[in-house]
Amino acid sequence: MTEATRGWQPFRDGPAQVKIQAVSLSEEDPPVFQDACDASQAAAQQQRQLFESQLLVSTGDEALDVWDRYVTWCLQMSDGQRDAGLQALLEKAVMQFANKSYFDDPRYIGMWIKLAQNSSVPGDMFRYMEAQEVGRSHAAFYVAWAQHLEGQGDLQQAARVLQEGLSCNAQPLGSIQQSLRCVQVKLSGAGVTADVGSPPRASQVDLRPRGRKRLAESAGCSVELNLQLPSVVPRGQSLPLLGPGAPAEEGPHTARSLAADPREELEAAQLPSCEGSRASEEGGVAGKESGADDNVRSMYCKELLTNGVEEFCFEELRAQRYALGQRQEVDEKIRRLKDLEEKLKQELEEKQRLLLLRRSQPAPLNQVDEGGSGGGANAARKRPAAEPLQIFSNPVSGSASTMPDDNHTASMLSLQGRQIQPNVQRCLPASGREEAEFKDPGVEEGRLSLTEAAVVVGGVQNITLCAVPDNTRDFAGSAHLVSTPCIRRGPSSNADHQGVVSQQQGAAPRPNHPGSSTGNKLSPVLEAHTTSSSLGSSVATDDPDTSKTGEDPPLRDPCSGETRKHLLDQVEVSSFPGYHTVGTPLPHVDQDTQLSLGGEVVFILSKLQEEEQFSVFSGLSQGKHMVLKVERSLLPWDFYVVSQLRRRLSPGDSASLPHARCFLFLDACVTLYAVPRHQRLSEWVGLSEEAGVASVVSSLLLMMRTFHSSSLLLGALHTDSMLLLTHGDSGDSLLCVDLLSSLDLQLQPDLTSASQVPAALRYLQQGVLKTTDSPYQVELDLVCLAEAVHLLLTKRKMVVVEEEDGWMVEELGRATARVGRKSLWRKLFHLLLNSSGGSSLSVLTQLLDLPVATTPGGHRDDLVVAMAI
Amino acid sequence: MSLFGTATTFGAGGTGVFGATTTDSHNPMKDVEVTSPPDDSISCLAFSPPTMAGNFLIGGSWANDVRCWEVQDNGQTVPKAQQMHTGPVLDVCWSDDGSKVFTASCDKTAKMWDLNSNQAMQIAQHDGPIKSIHWIKAPNYSCIMTGSWDKTLKFWDTRSPNPMLSLTMTERCYCADVVYPMAVLATAERGLIVYQLENQPSEFRRIDSPLKHQHRCVAIFKDKQNKPTGFALGSIEGRVAIHYINPPNPAKDNFTFKCHRSNGTNTATPQDIYAVNAISFHPVHGTLATVGSDGRFSFWDKDARTKLKTSEQLDQPITACCFNSNGNIFAYASSYDWSKGHEYYNPQKKNYIFLRNAAEELKPRNKKW
């Protein structure tokens, strides 16, 4: 047997060694099968049911795979005997995939070959296969056919078939050639000369399917040909096997029956061989059922119920689906835990490296290097407290560090002031290069940190292993999850993270994870940093007091640059993946210029937005769309927020987020987003219909929910800074390129007191927000959302009025009729403006989910279409 | 933009985006809604036995739970308690004294729920999901009968982890009913087995199915002496067979009738056929109710061979039904029955259990046909 056909012939080979281990399916062995069935039979039954139930839930390629295994198994079970049940099964299988796209699939061809070999008229079947072009480019087909012919003693014909295979360039050619040689040897042995020399095409006459007459003569039993293909063609489906080019008229019996009126064939009904008993019972019973069911249509999934040989009931179908869901849930959980583990590992490595680096670093070197741009940038960021500009006279600074004075704004100066000092040390690059070499004074430190790192590693590994949240979820929970998927997703993924983090807090420091800094206590690594720097590097400009303060006094504006700077240093944003520092000032960026970022050249296509503090550009890099935000501040806050968003969401949820990178130039911060096709929201809204506005509202809700479920707040919602990203099939999403007002609740847990956020002032004065709500900034987000929705709808500023049941926008005040779509908008604004005390997630979910609940099978867009007046 | 302009009319029957209730067809019969219905499809319903004062309704669901409601005389329902399985619940039954409820689940176990203590304990184990569960009260024994997709029928005395008796069937159990001393079991591949339960359960007879299509539900009916005498068997294709065990004239006495179909008088268009999901006999009148995938329930008089009533169409299939012990209440559950596969499943769709006054509508016709 050649390679190509190996494994397809267990039927011929007799039963393979594979004896079913289905016995193991039942963990215990209850005293059940004492009666008629013996154990092996029961096991076989069970295995059969397993296959059949797999068929129920698989489709397409996966289903073909199941069929393939099922059929192979049946062949083994049939012990080489011809089996009517098996034949029926094979018929069903080949019919189910009677689609040109499968005609070249080895599994499909294999099933056809088995069908042919198991049939009473294999020759006809092979000819039929050829006519339908099933397996024409596969050696297995020709070899199997030739073997059949050989078995019939027709060596010449066998040789011709193989020649035909060669001429069709069927793969692998080797197997055909080998078979051909065997046949030729036999031919010569038999004293007959094979017609090898003649052109292969000439022999085709004999291979072509013949007319009815020829068939009847040659086969003599063609009447037996029981492949009633059309009878199993699903309703409404054309007869797929009869390809456009198939020779219907001259085709063999089967082909002709295919060509016949499908209706007539359908009425012929039931495969005779399919279920021996069924057909006979059919006749016996018919008399009992009064009245024939003519001209009827079954309103249930009949095809599904009898997908295989066995029939199933609805509940079995559903139970199968249920079991599948449960399996997937477990798999998903495992996958997420693995992802998390991977993430933590990477972070840990990063931290270890940083730690090592810091220890080994020569005392005066506390500036930030930038990847690959050479040691010249060493001194770039180093600035003595009082005189930031002294940097230029620093002897360590290389030639590359030229900082244009005029780029310095007042805010920059303040940033580079005293506040920056203690933290500079932590702003080490994500991947230090030159500095990584241990200098003499640092060797001891390096060793020390190694042992510390080992402890840390051990700690985290243990924790990662134990931090598996409870694996079993009760059904009430999962039922709840099914009905309100979004509510769960946020908190639970959060909980997962936090679970790990909080357990980690003691042993495994993750200073860049905000979760670990919720307390006022410094995390061990920070403490280690402090200690090490004060011990090892006395020259360091580190000020332990400032580091130890940890949290800012509560009354500070949480959005101020100073606070931000402090927070970013605290979490070591410089160690985030995607963070780069560039030791040069930012070149001029404008339309039609090029900008080199991390070895990648971005062509700036257009300016999307220009604000006092930043500009947004649209660009192209390597054929991919990019959005650049150029800020004159040196705070990669946007980058931080987007990174945290990605970090806190589950891997599945974060997949759709645009990938962000950050390039910190000497005088500017560039946040680079790789995005799909995009458009400014304001432009799009201007162009689109009202329904479009509604869909944007839904996107806004989604975006805000994503943020809130990650403990991030948008702070203020500027529709001008929103980009609408078109993802293709998965719909649109929004990208907010201005996250300056954004807040991180995990990093800034002290957001309680009044007047911290400037954006809130107006609402606080009006009374829409109350500082007693804690943190009221969450409500602020919802109010801002209301403002944004209002702006999108009316292009006017929102004016709110207080009614007996809460705040409402003026236009939808008391006087407005409370019916119709307006009532829906009223509801929206009511929920957004009066969210005090409730969970923002539940408000957002309520707004997002209700429509789906009330429009069965409806897409989320429907909701918004309805909302759009 | 007309959002804040003049009032627009909100089309009747439209869908409320923010939960505003609009007219729909979830309760076209204006029946009483049971409060706190299960969160997923309702697979089974059972009313408390006559030995119990008051009416208690048990419902099992695909949300893995079994719930108990008290149905007060004024029609109000009060949720009483709930028990969980680790898989969907497929069947429930009561003990004859009403102190216990038995539940069968896809998790391959059956449980006994003691309503007094609100404790549930496992009493049976199969190798496959358990599709049917029935309480058998014989003079000399009492037990639980479970029929499973593992092709066995087992009898449990609720105290032993091992069954008293295990009978192997040729096919998976799809539905069963018990009225002592008779049990009838319908299986896949249109199997039909009658068991006698006197002294000890044993197979009594295998019957050729009177139906052409998959068996879906079965209910035993009694004769004038209140003895089980036959059964009604519902199929997946809109037909019910009335079958007597020992009829004087089988050819005449046994019959089938069509139900749960679209109006099929018009021969030009094909008739839509729906599955018969459940059958229940009225405890007093002996008439029967059928419920179907078409979202309708119908009342029938098998003796007069007439239909007594057909409901309006609900917006979802009716998956289960039952009468209370005195036959005054007819309970039916509206939820997805999976008849069109998982693509048509909308987990957001609410499930309902309705209660209907059945005192009058199920009275048989006076005249015999």
Interface residues (C-beta under 8 A of the other chain):
Chain A: L25 S26 E28 P30 P31 V32 F33 Q34 D35 A36 C37 Q45 E275 S277 R278 E281 E282 G284 V285 A286 K288 E289 S290 G291 D293 N295 V296 R297 S298 M299 Y300 C301 L304 L305 E310 E311 F312 C313 F314 E315 E316 L317 R318 A319 R321 Y322 D474 F475 A476 A479 H480 V482 S483 E690 V693 L793 T794 E811 L812 T816 A817 V819 G820 R821 K822 S823 L824 W825 K827 L828 L847 D849 L850 P851 V852 A853 T854 T855 P856 G857 G858 D862 L863 A866 M867 A868 I869
Chain B: M1 S2 L3 F4 G5 A7 T8 T9 F10 G14 T15 G16 V17 F18 G19 A20 D39 D40 S43 W62 A63 N64 D65 M84 H85 T86 G87 P88 L90 C106 Q125 H126 D127 P129 K131 W149 D150 K151 T152 N162 P163 S166 L167 T168 R172 Y174 A188 E189 R190 D208 S209 P210 L211 K212 Q214 R216 I236 E237 R239 A241 N254 F255 T256 F257 K258 R261 G264 T267 P270 Q271 D272 I273 Y274 A275 S293 D294 D337 W338 S339 K340 G341 H342 N346 P347 Q348 K349
